[in-house]
């Protein structure tokens, strides 16, 4: 239970702080309506890449961005968002809790 609390605190902290990734920089300089389905897919790919590299905070940040934005910019990702992507998010949480 303590690990779940730690994970939820990490999610809350990361979600409430300004992001410093390429996606965040794009959103700071480019109107949100210019995101594409490719950006959404790229965010999910980067989350997986960051997880493999042990960059868990960045991976979690990308997962959160994907979850919040997938349906806005890539409605076809509806199934992916609540199945595969959520599964990857769970795996990430398990890795973070073990650390």
C-alpha positions, 0 to 999 in steps of 0.5 A: 500500500505504501508503494501505491501512495508513493506512486500516486504522489509522484504522479500528482507531483509530476502532473502539477509541475511544468514539464520540460520535455520537447512536448512541453516546449512545443506546447509553450511555443505552439498552439495546442491545436497543432498536435497531430496523431503522430505526436501522440504516438511519439509520446507513447514511444518515448515513454517506453524508451524512457522506461527502458533507459531507467528515466522513470520521471520522464516516462511517467511524464510522457504517459500522463501527457499521452493519457490526457491528450490522446483522444484530443489529437488521435481519437483512434487511440481510444482502445490503445489509451485504455489497454496497452498504454494503461498496461505500460503505465502499470508496468512503470508504476511497478518498476518505480515501486521496486526502486 
